[in-house]
Amino acid sequence: SCLDIDECAINNGNCSQICINTVGSYMCSCVDGQSLTSDNKTCIDTNECLTNNGGCQQNCANTYGSFICSCNLGYALSADNLTCLDFTPCAMNNGNCSQICIGTPESSTCACAMGYFLNNDSKTCSDINECSYNNGNCSNSCINSNGSYICSCPFGYMLNVDHITCADINECAQNNGNCLQQCTNLNGSYLCSCSRGYLLNSDNSTCSDINECVVNNGGCAQYCNNTNGGYSCTCGSGY
């Protein structure tokens, strides 16, 4: 009978690294990170970076039998040793800025939204009271709010389209100011009045007829006839 010759027992089968005996033959192989050359005996390093950048998101550096991923400035290698995470100062807790963080890989600066100013700690922001400077350019009242302000006008006035100055409201232009007869516009207000022969009621809107005949018989010698807004005198028979 015949026995298998273990070629690996003599000079490792001339394999540079691993020799695997098989029935009637043998084969060479390599450790991880290396591959066989065309002579099927010697091993050379495999450059993993040549294939898909070694799976690295950014930088791949080949090493003997392996490879290493690395990241650009401002990034850090994640736990999978392949991908990179933003590592600018602003990426962590907003750079400790209360509002806006402006970051570079080396440093960060805090800034504030419009209507706020940066405090002396260079981190936190406080509201700017625009009303404390020239009344916010408002012609009348200035009302401060967080990060902004508004101008307001007294009763009887409205804010112009410039949102700064005020203009009189002509109350008479709408429904005659609710006056029954005459409406007179005033700066910031208006008043109702009545035609000759009428009296303004206590509601300051409606009018009632004045009965001229009640006082001194309207000045008539005999008969006084009251009419809406006026009166007339008449005489008895024979006069």
Long-range contacts (C-beta under 8 A, 24 or more apart in sequence): 13-41, 14-41, 15-41, 16-41, 16-42, 16-43, 17-43, 31-65, 32-65, 32-66, 33-64, 33-65, 33-66, 33-67, 34-65, 55-82, 56-82, 57-82, 57-83, 57-84, 58-84, 73-105, 73-106, 74-104, 74-105, 74-106, 96-123, 97-123, 98-123, 98-124, 98-125, 99-125, 113-147, 114-147, 115-146, 115-147, 115-148, 116-147, 137-164, 138-164, 139-164, 139-165, 139-166, 140-166, 154-188, 155-188, 156-187, 156-188, 156-189, 157-188, 178-205, 179-205, 180-205, 180-206, 180-207, 181-207, 195-229, 196-229, 196-230, 197-228, 197-229, 197-230, 197-231, 198-229
